[in-house]
Amino acid sequence: MSLKKKKQLDAQVVEARRQHRRKSLIMIKRNWLLYLVLLPAVLYIATFCYAPMYGLQIAFRNFRIADGIVGSEWAGLKWFNRFFNTPRFWLILKNTLTISLYSLAVSFPLPIALALILNNVRNAKYKKFAQTITYMPHFISTVVLVGMMSVFFSPRSGVVNTVLGLLGIEPIYFMGTPEYFSHMYAWSGVWQTMGWNSIIYMAALAGVDPSLHEAAMIDGANKIKRVIHIDLPTIVPTISILLIMNFGKVMSVGYEKVYLMQNDLNASTSEIISTYVYKMGVLNQQYSYSTAINLFNNVINFLLVVTMNKVVKKLSGSGLW
């Protein structure tokens, strides 16, 4: 390529960039009100999501409050190595994955099934009643939910054990038996969130063209076939996006519910990464150690989101990006 042609290409690139900036400024001036409405959300995210990332360097330092973040001694990967070499590492990782994947397996498909069922209910009063009943548990706080579980599954006076006693079965301490912990956690979550999580699928199903159902009925398709071939394909993009987002939280099981359900008897199956971080960071004040564990947790979640997005996009054609 000659020097003259190269200069012409460079000039064209510069001019294209100038035109792009000019168009961007025109769009901002034209829609300045929309950007003004968006500004509080941007400031909120910048303040509470991105600004705290400055403190992530604590994971690589021997942090002391008196020395501050920058003044603390650099430790490299010391705290990560400590976590990986701790005798409880594999147990904590196993418990986290078991509880999270089990919860995902039972709590993700059921709201879809509930939305498909409610969408095909023709009695408006019964439909509203069913929606109200299934949505209500969402508004129960985690503390109250765990308290209800303790009462209902009490080995002495709980409803469940009373029924088991009538059937000739010995009382079972469900809240203190390690084998039952993941079941108690997952299915109580299904009861609490199934109705609320079905709302987004109901909204997606509202966009189905009624003429598709009419044409299918003329062709002799029954209700089940119409659900499989019309309703379900319509909400596949929504299912794909929510599945990706849920996989991004596989390693981040909420510690509140687990911590409230945890006791000395079920600790072998209830100790997960989030409760371990809470104990190390807040209770034992090992800030660098707990930050390193949480950073490792978030990196794994990020990799899972990227991987799952590629897999789901390849299979269904829909993804986050």
N, C-alpha and C positions, 0 to 999 in steps of 0.2 A: 504494500500500500504506500502510495506516494505521500509526501509531507503535506501537499495541498489538500488531498482527500481526507487525511487524518484531521487537519484543522477544520475542514468543513463538517465532519462528523462530530467533533468536539463542540463546534458552534451550535449544531442542531440539538445535541444533548442539553447544552446550557439553556437554549431557548425553550426546549420541552419542559425542563424543570421550572423555568420562569413562568411558563403558561400554567403549569400545574399549581404553583403557589398562588398565582393570580386567581385561578378558579376556586381554590380552597378559601381564600379570603372573601371572595364574593359569596360563597355558600355560607360562611360564618356570619357575614353581615346580614344576609337574607334570613337566616334562621337563628339569630342571636337569642331570641326568647327561649328556644328549645335548649340551647347550650346553658342558658341561665338556670333553667329548671334542673338540668343535669348536674350543675355545679355542686350542690350539697352532697349528692351521692358520691361524686368524685373526691370531694374533700374528706368525707367519712371514710372511704376505702383507703385513701392515702394516709390518713391519720392513724387509723386503728388496724390496718392490715399491712401496709408497706413500711411505715415508720418504725414499728417495733422490730422489723427484721435487722435493724442495726445491732440489736442485742444478741443475735445468733452467734456472734463471735465469742460469747461466753462459753460455748461448747468447746472451744479450742484454747481456753485459758484456765488458769487456776484462779477463778474469780473470788475476790474478796471485796465486800461492800466498801470497806475503808479505802481501797485503792481505786475503785471504779472499774468500768469495763476496759478502757484503754490502758489504764495503769496496772492491771493485773498481769501476772506472769504468763507468757505464752507456753501452752502445754501440748500443742499439736493434737495428735489423735489419742492422747492418753485416756480420755474418758470413754471414747468409743471402744478402745481395746479392753477397758475394764468391764464394760457392759457385755461385750462379746465373750469374755472369758469367765464371767460370773457363773457359778454352778446352776443358777436358776434361769439362765438365758433361754435355753431351749424349751423349758417348761412354760415360761411366760409367753414365748412366741407361739407355742402350740396352743395354749389356752386362748390367746387372742384370735388366732386364725379359726379355731374350732367354733368359738362363740360367734364370731363375725360371719363366717361362711354359712353356719347353720341358720343364723338369723336371716341372712340374705336369701337362702334357699326356701325358707318357709314364708317370709314376709313380703318378698317381691312379687311372686305370681298371684297370691291370693287377692290383693286389691284389684288386679286386672280381671280376675274371675268375677269378683263382686260387682265391678263396674259393668261388665257384660251382662250379668244377670239383672241388675237394676235397670239397665238401659232397655231391657225387653219386657219390663213390668208395665202393663197397660193401666192398671188401677192407680190413679194419681194419689189417692189418699194413702193407700198401702205403701206406695213407693216413697212418699215423704216420711211416713212413719219409720220405714226400714232405714232410710238415710239418716234420720235423726238418731235412732238407736245405735247405728254403727259409728256415727261421728262423735257422739258424746264422750266416749272414753279418752279421746285425744286431749280433752281439756282437764283431765285428772293429772295432777302433778306427780312427778316421779316418787316423791316421798310418800304421798298418799297411796300410790299404787303398790309400793313395796310393803307399806303398812297393811293394806288389804290382803296381800298375799300371805303375810305373816299370820293374819287372823284366820283366813280361809283354810290354810294348810297347816294350822297348828296341830301337833300330835295329840293334844289333850281335848281341845274344844272346837277344832276346826270342822267346817262343814264336810270337807273332803274325807277326812279321817273318820268322821261320824258315819258317813255312808259306807266307807270301807269296813267299819266295825260291824254294821248291820249285815254285811256280806260275809262276815267271818274272817276278814283279813286284819292282821295286826297293824296298829298305827305306824305310820311312816313319817319320819322327820324330813319332809321334802326340802326345807330350807337349809338343812344341815348335812344332807347327804351329797357328797361330791358328784356322784353319777347323775343326779337330777338337776344340777345347777344350770347347765346349758339349755335343757328342756324348759325349765322354769323361766329363764331369761327370754328365750326365743318366742315361746308361745304367749307369754304375757305381753310381749311387744306386738305380736300379731293382733291380739285382742284390742290393744290400745290404739294402734295406728292404721289398721286395715281400712276402716271406713274413711278416715281423713285422706289417706294416700290414694283412694279410689277417685277422689274429686277430679284430679287432673285427667284421668282416663275418661271420666264422664264428660268433661269439657271437650275432649278430643272426639268422642263419639257423637257429640251434638252436631259436629260438622259433616256427618255422613249424609250424602244426598239421598233423600227419601225415594227418589225415582229408581235408585239401584235396587232397593228392597222390593219396590213394586214390580220391577222387571223380573227379579228373581222369583217372586211369588207367582207371576204369570207362567214362568217356566217350570213351576212345580217344586221349587226349593222349599224345604221346611225351615223352621226357625234355627235349628242347629247348623244347617248348611249355610244359612245367611250370616250367622255369627262367624263361622269359620272363614267364609269367602268374601265377606263384605266388611263386617265390623272389625275383625281382628287385623286384616291388612291395613285398615285405616289408621290404627293406633300404633303400628309397628315403629314409625319414626319416634313417637313419644316414648315407647318402651325402650328403644335403643339408647336414647339420650339418658333416660333415668337409670338404666342398667350401668352405663359408663360412670355416671356420677356416684352411684352406690358402690361400685367397685373401687372408686377413689377413696372410700371411707372404710375399706376392709380392715385396715390396721388401726383405725381410730374408733374403736368401740367406746361409747360414752362411759366415762368412769363413774358418773353419779349413781346410776342404777346398779352397776356392778358393785360399787363400793358399799351401797346401802344393803345389798343382798349378801355381802361377804361376811364370813365369820371364820373362826379358827377351824371349824369342822370341814368347811368346803374350800379352804384356801388353796388346796392342791389343784383345783380346777377353776377357781375364780380369780386368781391373780393374773392380771393382764397388763399390757404395757402402760395404759393410761393410769391405772391405779398405782402401779410401781413408780411412775413418774411423780404422781401426787405425793406419795409417801416419801420419796427421796428428796423432792424439791421443796415441798411445803412443810412437811413434818420434820424431816431430818436436815433441812436447809443445805442440801448438797446441790447448789444451783448449777454449777458447771456440768455435773454428772447428769442431772435430770434434763438439762437443755440438750445435751448430746443425744440422749435416748430419744427425746421428742423430735429432734432434727432427723435422726435415722428413720423414725416412724414416718415423718412427712415425705422424705425422699422416696421411701418404698411406695407410699400412696400415690405420689406423682408418677412414678414409673408404671404403676398399675393402671392409672388413668390413660396414659399414653398408649400402653400396650392394648388395653381393652378397647380404646377408641379405634385403633387400627383393625382389630379383629372384627368388631361389630360393623365398622364401615365396609369391610370387605364382604361380610355376610349379608347385610341388609341394605347397604348403600347410604345409611344415615349415620352421622357422627357429630361430635361437638365441633370439630373443625376439619 
